[in-house]
Amino acid sequence: MSLAVEAVSSSNNNMGFDGNREGEEENEILGIDEVDEGAKKLTRQASESSNYVSDDDEEEEEERKIELGPQRTLKEQIEIDKEDESLRRWKEQLLGSIDLNSVGETLEPDVKILSLAILSPGRPDLILPIPEVGVPKGLWFTLKEGSRYSLKFTFKVSNNIVSGLRYTNQVWKTGVKVDNTKEMLGVFSPQSDPYTHQMPEETTPSGIFARGSYSAKTKFVDDDDKCYLNISYTFDIRKDWPST
């Protein structure tokens, strides 16, 4: 996960836990260079705060609730403003060849996180089992100090368009928060094939103060503050990789 650790290592290495890494623009996720004003009507608008997670704890984020417009089914979203040619083309690019007969009447989108993996050069991918109840039993994984890694996850969207999907990760060591990472993923339409996203590569910290056990919480939420996955877990940073 983004395990960026601040002020726990005596060296200059860190895990890339910059704490305020900005997510990719939604239009880059969709492969769209420009979205005109008409296209903004498709997704319900949120304030700028929807693209930013406070560095404070979740309680402060709860206080900054966003007022969103009414939800619409996919069929309704396609029909509205259909006389706007540029908006129609953008909708077609976003939705692709989706079967509206199966999902067009559903208001609530659904996002299922299919897999989580940690990738490190020269090593097999570390596939993390997703717990059913959100709390893995025991230690979830172990990383070697000073090693490069990145998080890769796949997810599937169904029922309706999900807007403002974002990933957040908080890390603590001995009760002190050492990381608060967030990544805006964007807007995704339902489709049969899963989406894949890989986080930027980071480096685990090194040194005696960086080693040890950490606790963390990972969440995937959208602009409606609907949570699709909430995992609380522990991991270790050690001098060497664990034996396999």
ABEGO torsion letter per residue (X at the ends): XBABBBGABABABBAGBAGABBBBBAAAAAGBABBBAAAAAABBBBBAAAABBBABBAAAAAABBBBBBBBBBAAAAAABGAABAAAAAAAAAAAEABBAAAAAABABBBBBBABBBBBBBGBBBBBBBBBAAGBBBEBABBBBBGBBBBBBBBBBBBGBBBBGBBBBBBBBBGGBBABBBBBBAEBBBBBABBBBBBBBBBBBBBEAAABEBBBBBBBBBBAAGBBABBBBBBBBBBABBBBX
